[in-house]
Amino acid sequence: MNWIYSSRDLIAIIIAALAVVVSLITVIMQRRQEQRAAYREIYTTLMSDDLHRGRWMIRKVSKTHIIPKDEQEVRLIYRTLGVFDNMAMFARRRVVPLKWVLEVWHHPLNEMREGVRDIRKHIKEGNGTSAAEPWPQLWILLDKAQAYHSTLPCCPPNNSWRDRIRRSAAPSRWRQRPGARSRTPG
C-alpha cells in the first residue's frame, strides 16, 4: 500500500501515456475508415453508367484521335475527366490511398491517356490561350499510372530490380506462379 501511495505520480503518468496511445490508435483507425468511405464513394461514382460511358468515349478518342462533335458527348467527357481529376486530388491529398487508386485504375488511366491529351489540345486550341491547364491533378495521376506496375497478374513481370523486390514483398496469394496458366472452362 505504501508503494502505491509513493508511486502515484508514476502511475498517473503511465495511465496518461496509455490514454494517449489509445487515442492515437483510435485516430488512425478512424482515418482508415474515412479513407475507405471516400474511396468507395469515388469508385461508385466512377462506375456509374454515365461515367463508364464517358470513359469508353475517351478511350475511343485515344484510338481514333477524333473528338466527338455532339455537345452532350463532349460534356460527358468533360464530366468524366473532372471526376478523375477529383480522384487524383483525393489521392494527392491522401484522402484516399494512392496505392488503392493505382491498383484499380492504372490500366483504364493508361488507356485514356492519349485521348485526354487530344482533348486537352483541343481545348487549348479552342480557347486560344495556354493560361488554363485543364484537369491539373489528373496529369500527375496519369504519369503515376504510366509508371505503375502492379504485383497482380494483370501486369506481366518486367524483371527489373524494382519489380523483383515488389513481387517478393507481395503476399503469396497475389503472386502468379511462373509457368502457371489460367484455367479456362472447356
Backbone bond lengths (Angstrom), bond angles and torsions (degrees), N, CA, C in turn:
res aa  C-N    CA-C-N  psi(-1)  N-CA   C-N-CA  omega(-1)  CA-C   N-CA-C  phi
1 M - - - 1.447 - - 1.522 110.51 -
2 N 1.302 115.17 -37.96 1.446 120.10 179.87 1.533 110.64 -66.46
3 W 1.348 117.00 -34.05 1.456 121.39 178.79 1.532 111.12 -64.46
4 I 1.330 116.77 -43.25 1.472 121.63 179.06 1.524 109.75 -62.76
5 Y 1.303 116.92 -43.43 1.463 119.95 -178.99 1.529 111.13 -64.86
6 S 1.325 116.47 -39.69 1.465 119.39 -178.11 1.529 112.25 -78.51
7 S 1.344 118.36 -18.80 1.470 122.27 -177.48 1.524 112.52 -108.75
8 R 1.308 117.32 17.83 1.468 118.72 -175.03 1.532 112.19 -64.52
9 D 1.321 118.53 -31.00 1.469 120.07 177.04 1.531 110.68 -66.52
10 L 1.333 116.17 -41.68 1.456 120.63 178.05 1.528 110.59 -64.11
11 I 1.317 116.78 -42.93 1.470 121.16 178.40 1.528 110.16 -62.78
12 A 1.316 118.24 -39.91 1.464 122.02 178.24 1.527 110.84 -64.00
13 I 1.332 116.64 -39.81 1.467 120.54 178.37 1.529 110.64 -65.93
14 I 1.318 117.01 -42.11 1.467 121.22 178.67 1.520 110.54 -63.05
15 I 1.315 117.32 -44.30 1.471 121.20 179.06 1.527 110.34 -63.78
16 A 1.320 117.16 -41.33 1.467 120.57 178.07 1.531 110.82 -64.58
17 A 1.328 117.45 -40.87 1.466 120.89 178.22 1.520 110.76 -63.91
18 L 1.333 117.21 -42.09 1.463 120.49 176.70 1.530 111.09 -62.11
19 A 1.324 116.84 -38.89 1.464 120.26 178.04 1.528 110.94 -63.39
20 V 1.333 117.09 -40.27 1.465 121.11 178.33 1.527 110.12 -64.81
21 V 1.333 117.72 -43.74 1.468 121.81 179.52 1.524 110.22 -62.48
22 V 1.317 117.57 -45.61 1.462 120.83 178.84 1.532 110.49 -62.69
23 S 1.316 117.40 -39.47 1.468 120.95 177.80 1.524 111.22 -63.54
24 L 1.327 117.33 -43.55 1.466 120.85 179.02 1.528 111.27 -63.34
25 I 1.318 116.62 -42.99 1.465 120.24 178.11 1.517 110.10 -61.84
26 T 1.319 117.50 -41.22 1.459 121.66 178.87 1.528 110.77 -63.41
27 V 1.322 117.16 -43.08 1.469 121.17 179.28 1.528 110.38 -63.02
28 I 1.327 117.59 -43.31 1.467 121.43 179.92 1.528 110.24 -63.97
29 M 1.311 117.44 -44.55 1.465 120.59 179.35 1.524 110.89 -64.50
30 Q 1.316 117.20 -39.85 1.464 120.58 179.02 1.530 110.25 -65.71
31 R 1.312 117.17 -40.49 1.476 120.45 178.59 1.517 111.07 -62.55
32 R 1.305 117.22 -43.33 1.467 120.25 178.15 1.522 111.33 -62.65
33 Q 1.312 116.51 -40.15 1.458 119.56 178.39 1.528 110.77 -65.78
34 E 1.324 117.55 -39.03 1.459 121.16 176.77 1.522 110.58 -65.83
35 Q 1.332 117.95 -37.89 1.461 120.74 177.08 1.525 110.75 -63.75
36 R 1.334 116.66 -42.86 1.465 119.94 178.37 1.525 110.88 -61.81
37 A 1.325 116.54 -43.36 1.462 120.38 -179.52 1.526 111.07 -65.28
38 A 1.330 117.41 -42.15 1.462 120.76 179.07 1.524 110.51 -65.36
39 Y 1.330 117.28 -42.41 1.464 119.71 179.79 1.528 110.16 -66.04
40 R 1.305 116.49 -42.34 1.469 120.37 178.85 1.527 110.47 -58.61
41 E 1.324 116.49 -40.91 1.469 121.16 -179.09 1.537 110.91 -66.52
42 I 1.319 117.28 -47.45 1.468 119.52 -178.89 1.526 110.21 -68.35
43 Y 1.320 117.63 -35.99 1.463 121.05 177.64 1.524 110.39 -64.02
44 T 1.317 117.22 -45.31 1.458 121.45 178.48 1.521 110.72 -60.53
45 T 1.319 116.50 -41.38 1.460 120.42 178.11 1.519 111.04 -63.30
46 L 1.333 117.00 -45.80 1.464 120.47 -178.91 1.535 112.59 -68.05
47 M 1.302 117.50 -24.27 1.456 120.67 179.72 1.526 112.82 -91.69
48 S 1.331 117.76 2.77 1.466 119.73 177.15 1.527 108.99 -63.70
49 D 1.320 116.41 157.77 1.459 120.90 -176.85 1.526 112.47 -57.68
50 D 1.332 116.60 -44.24 1.467 119.82 -178.26 1.523 111.47 -62.29
51 L 1.325 116.34 -51.34 1.466 118.59 -176.59 1.521 111.90 -69.91
52 H 1.322 116.37 -28.76 1.463 119.61 174.64 1.528 109.02 -64.09
53 R 1.317 116.37 -43.37 1.470 121.07 177.11 1.535 110.18 -64.67
54 G 1.333 116.92 -39.75 1.461 120.70 177.00 1.515 112.10 -61.55
55 R 1.329 116.69 -39.20 1.466 120.80 177.49 1.520 111.08 -62.43
56 W 1.338 116.04 -43.01 1.464 120.04 179.77 1.525 110.83 -66.80
57 M 1.317 116.92 -33.66 1.467 119.75 177.03 1.529 110.43 -66.51
58 I 1.314 116.46 -39.70 1.474 120.18 178.60 1.531 109.54 -66.44
59 R 1.316 117.25 -39.64 1.468 120.37 177.05 1.525 110.43 -62.72
60 K 1.350 116.17 -37.08 1.467 119.81 177.95 1.526 110.04 -65.14
61 V 1.339 116.69 -40.17 1.466 120.19 176.25 1.531 109.33 -62.02
62 S 1.332 117.61 -37.68 1.469 121.29 178.07 1.522 111.61 -59.58
63 K 1.313 116.24 -38.44 1.467 120.20 -176.80 1.523 112.81 -82.63
64 T 1.346 116.36 -39.99 1.464 119.63 -173.59 1.521 113.24 -99.05
65 H 1.327 117.37 -20.45 1.471 123.94 -175.49 1.530 111.66 60.91
66 I 1.328 115.40 27.16 1.461 121.41 177.47 1.521 107.83 -115.94
67 I 1.335 116.05 122.28 1.457 121.50 -179.81 1.523 108.04 -90.54
68 P 1.339 117.57 131.92 1.465 119.78 -178.21 1.529 111.62 -58.38
69 K 1.321 115.31 149.65 1.466 121.24 178.94 1.526 111.36 -92.13
70 D 1.342 116.98 -23.61 1.458 121.29 -178.03 1.533 110.19 -65.00
71 E 1.313 115.88 127.65 1.468 120.93 -175.86 1.533 112.08 -63.08
72 Q 1.323 117.11 -37.13 1.474 120.61 179.16 1.528 110.78 -64.08
73 E 1.327 116.43 -41.64 1.465 119.95 179.66 1.530 111.19 -66.87
74 V 1.326 116.10 -40.51 1.465 119.83 178.57 1.522 110.35 -64.02
75 R 1.321 117.42 -41.35 1.474 120.34 177.19 1.519 111.13 -62.52
76 L 1.330 116.74 -40.40 1.463 119.87 178.33 1.529 110.54 -64.06
77 I 1.313 117.27 -40.43 1.470 120.58 177.23 1.527 109.75 -62.78
78 Y 1.328 117.29 -45.55 1.468 120.54 179.57 1.529 110.86 -62.83
79 R 1.318 116.69 -40.81 1.471 120.21 178.87 1.527 110.14 -63.91
80 T 1.326 117.05 -43.48 1.463 121.21 178.97 1.524 110.53 -60.77
81 L 1.317 116.11 -45.74 1.461 119.69 179.23 1.525 111.28 -66.08
82 G 1.328 117.24 -33.56 1.463 120.58 176.54 1.519 111.97 -64.30
83 V 1.337 116.83 -39.93 1.468 119.74 178.60 1.530 110.17 -69.26
84 F 1.333 117.69 -39.41 1.462 119.83 175.80 1.530 110.86 -64.07
85 D 1.325 117.01 -37.76 1.462 120.96 176.37 1.527 110.09 -62.96
86 N 1.322 115.79 -39.74 1.463 120.82 177.55 1.528 110.54 -64.17
87 M 1.341 116.98 -42.53 1.464 119.94 177.93 1.533 109.88 -63.02
88 A 1.330 116.64 -38.97 1.464 120.27 178.35 1.529 110.50 -63.36
89 M 1.321 116.42 -39.79 1.466 119.90 178.11 1.526 110.32 -66.21
90 F 1.342 117.14 -40.77 1.465 120.70 176.92 1.521 110.29 -59.67
91 A 1.331 117.17 -42.79 1.466 120.57 -179.56 1.524 110.29 -67.83
92 R 1.319 116.82 -40.88 1.471 120.32 -179.30 1.519 111.57 -65.38
93 R 1.330 116.56 -37.42 1.467 121.65 -179.84 1.525 112.43 -86.76
94 R 1.324 116.72 3.31 1.469 124.10 179.13 1.524 113.43 63.68
95 V 1.328 116.15 27.05 1.471 119.45 171.70 1.521 108.19 -70.89
96 V 1.332 115.74 -37.56 1.468 121.87 171.48 1.528 107.10 -124.40
97 P 1.319 118.18 147.08 1.466 119.87 -179.86 1.535 111.44 -67.05
98 L 1.307 116.73 131.06 1.458 122.16 178.59 1.526 110.77 -58.39
99 K 1.312 117.32 -36.66 1.472 121.58 179.69 1.526 110.78 -58.88
100 W 1.329 117.69 -42.20 1.467 120.92 178.62 1.519 110.25 -63.26
101 V 1.323 115.97 -45.46 1.463 120.84 -178.31 1.528 109.66 -61.01
102 L 1.325 116.52 -48.60 1.461 119.53 -177.41 1.522 112.13 -69.24
103 E 1.303 117.58 -36.17 1.465 120.14 -178.35 1.530 110.80 -62.14
104 V 1.318 117.10 -38.24 1.457 121.39 -177.23 1.528 112.13 -89.18
105 W 1.329 117.39 -39.01 1.464 120.44 -167.13 1.529 114.47 -107.51
106 H 1.329 120.59 4.22 1.470 118.80 -174.74 1.532 112.90 -63.87
107 H 1.310 118.93 -38.87 1.469 119.69 178.07 1.527 112.40 -70.16
108 P 1.350 119.51 -48.93 1.477 118.10 176.54 1.531 112.85 -58.47
109 L 1.323 117.42 -39.33 1.465 119.59 178.94 1.526 111.00 -64.26
110 N 1.317 116.99 -42.00 1.465 119.87 178.76 1.522 111.77 -65.93
111 E 1.328 117.11 -35.74 1.461 120.67 178.52 1.527 111.92 -69.81
112 M 1.322 117.28 -26.89 1.460 121.73 -179.14 1.526 112.78 -89.54
113 R 1.289 118.40 -13.90 1.462 123.10 -169.85 1.532 113.68 -52.74
114 E 1.315 117.99 -51.44 1.466 121.06 -178.58 1.529 111.12 -64.18
115 G 1.312 116.64 -40.17 1.463 120.03 178.89 1.518 111.77 -64.29
116 V 1.313 116.82 -40.67 1.464 120.86 178.18 1.531 109.44 -63.84
117 R 1.315 117.13 -40.45 1.463 120.95 177.81 1.540 110.55 -62.09
118 D 1.344 116.52 -43.51 1.466 119.97 178.44 1.526 111.62 -63.96
119 I 1.320 116.71 -40.48 1.467 121.12 -179.84 1.521 110.17 -66.60
120 R 1.325 117.35 -41.01 1.468 120.89 177.68 1.521 110.42 -62.32
121 K 1.314 116.34 -42.84 1.468 120.51 178.82 1.527 110.15 -62.81
122 H 1.316 116.97 -41.64 1.471 121.95 178.41 1.526 110.95 -61.80
123 I 1.317 117.36 -41.80 1.468 121.36 179.85 1.524 110.11 -65.56
124 K 1.324 116.41 -45.79 1.462 119.80 -179.09 1.528 111.57 -63.89
125 E 1.314 117.41 -39.20 1.459 120.18 177.83 1.520 111.27 -67.44
126 G 1.338 116.54 -35.94 1.464 120.72 179.69 1.517 112.61 -69.93
127 N 1.335 117.48 -34.93 1.461 121.25 179.94 1.520 112.25 -80.48
128 G 1.308 116.18 -25.86 1.459 119.92 -177.00 1.519 112.88 72.41
129 T 1.333 116.71 14.90 1.457 120.42 -179.92 1.521 109.34 -138.20
130 S 1.297 116.03 152.85 1.466 119.66 176.56 1.524 111.05 -109.56
131 A 1.332 116.46 14.59 1.466 120.51 -175.62 1.527 112.22 -70.41
132 A 1.318 116.94 -44.53 1.468 119.94 -175.76 1.522 110.05 -95.11
133 E 1.298 115.81 122.20 1.463 121.57 176.83 1.529 107.52 -97.56
134 P 1.333 117.66 110.84 1.461 118.58 -178.56 1.538 111.55 -70.36
135 W 1.308 115.89 139.26 1.467 124.54 176.51 1.524 112.29 53.81
136 P 1.310 118.33 60.38 1.479 120.50 -174.59 1.525 113.69 -63.94
137 Q 1.316 118.02 -34.55 1.465 119.80 -179.59 1.529 110.92 -70.89
138 L 1.327 115.63 -33.02 1.464 120.54 -176.63 1.520 111.57 -63.28
139 W 1.333 117.75 -34.68 1.467 120.18 -179.16 1.515 111.13 -63.67
140 I 1.316 116.61 -37.27 1.466 120.52 177.32 1.527 109.66 -64.57
141 L 1.337 116.09 -44.42 1.466 120.55 -179.96 1.531 110.99 -66.08
142 L 1.318 117.71 -39.75 1.467 120.17 177.94 1.525 111.14 -61.11
143 D 1.330 116.95 -40.25 1.464 120.33 177.31 1.523 111.18 -64.82
144 K 1.324 116.17 -41.65 1.469 119.63 179.39 1.530 110.77 -66.73
145 A 1.339 116.73 -38.34 1.465 120.40 179.41 1.517 110.98 -66.62
146 Q 1.323 116.72 -36.26 1.458 120.04 179.16 1.532 110.96 -66.13
147 A 1.304 116.85 -35.85 1.470 121.13 -179.65 1.527 112.31 -84.44
148 Y 1.336 117.95 -13.31 1.462 121.58 -173.63 1.520 110.74 -76.48
149 H 1.315 114.99 138.86 1.457 121.82 176.17 1.519 107.43 -132.63
150 S 1.309 116.83 113.32 1.457 122.07 -175.85 1.524 111.47 -76.00
151 T 1.322 115.39 153.91 1.460 120.20 173.49 1.524 110.89 -84.31
152 L 1.324 116.48 -6.24 1.462 120.53 179.11 1.527 110.04 -76.38
153 P 1.320 117.29 161.96 1.474 120.23 -177.91 1.533 114.58 -63.73
154 C 1.329 118.67 -9.88 1.471 119.71 179.74 1.525 111.57 -65.79
155 C 1.299 117.67 -25.07 1.463 122.14 -179.44 1.523 108.89 -112.90
156 P 1.323 117.55 113.92 1.465 118.61 179.22 1.518 110.56 -65.03
157 P 1.324 117.25 146.34 1.466 119.77 -178.98 1.524 111.00 -63.68
158 N 1.337 115.02 142.50 1.461 119.23 179.01 1.527 112.14 -107.49
159 N 1.317 117.59 0.35 1.464 124.81 175.31 1.526 115.22 58.42
160 S 1.318 117.72 22.47 1.461 119.45 170.66 1.523 107.56 -76.98
161 W 1.304 117.78 162.76 1.470 120.25 -179.74 1.521 110.72 -61.09
162 R 1.337 116.97 -37.16 1.462 120.70 -179.89 1.532 110.72 -66.13
163 D 1.333 116.69 -41.96 1.459 120.60 -179.69 1.526 111.08 -68.34
164 R 1.326 117.16 -38.22 1.476 119.57 178.32 1.522 111.02 -62.99
165 I 1.346 116.89 -39.47 1.465 120.19 178.29 1.523 110.00 -66.31
166 R 1.319 117.20 -43.91 1.472 120.54 179.93 1.516 111.20 -62.26
167 R 1.339 116.80 -42.13 1.470 119.85 179.77 1.516 110.92 -65.72
168 S 1.329 117.41 -39.40 1.461 119.22 -179.23 1.526 111.42 -70.11
169 A 1.335 117.15 -27.28 1.459 120.68 179.46 1.520 112.40 -85.19
170 A 1.327 117.95 -14.45 1.468 121.02 -178.46 1.522 109.78 -71.23
171 P 1.327 116.36 147.53 1.472 118.60 175.68 1.523 110.20 -57.80
172 S 1.309 116.47 145.30 1.463 121.07 -174.02 1.523 112.28 -60.94
173 R 1.310 118.07 -29.37 1.463 119.67 -179.09 1.531 111.63 -71.41
174 W 1.341 117.66 -15.50 1.463 121.65 179.22 1.516 112.18 -92.04
175 R 1.315 116.08 -19.52 1.465 119.47 -175.08 1.518 109.99 -76.86
176 Q 1.297 114.74 140.49 1.449 120.58 174.56 1.517 107.34 -90.82
177 R 1.302 116.15 127.34 1.459 119.33 -179.68 1.522 109.83 -70.72
178 P 1.314 117.06 138.44 1.471 119.69 177.29 1.519 110.44 -58.13
179 G 1.317 117.17 131.50 1.452 121.39 178.55 1.512 114.09 80.90
180 A 1.348 116.96 -4.79 1.470 118.51 -179.87 1.519 108.96 -76.77
181 R 1.301 115.52 135.64 1.455 120.77 178.30 1.511 108.74 -110.15
182 S 1.315 114.80 148.28 1.459 117.66 175.39 1.510 108.62 -75.77
183 R 1.292 115.51 139.17 1.453 120.48 -179.11 1.519 109.45 -81.08
184 T 1.292 115.00 133.10 1.454 119.74 176.20 1.511 108.29 -111.16
185 P 1.336 117.33 137.28 1.462 118.61 179.36 1.516 110.18 -66.77
186 G 1.259 115.36 139.13 1.453 114.73 -179.94 1.415 113.49 177.33
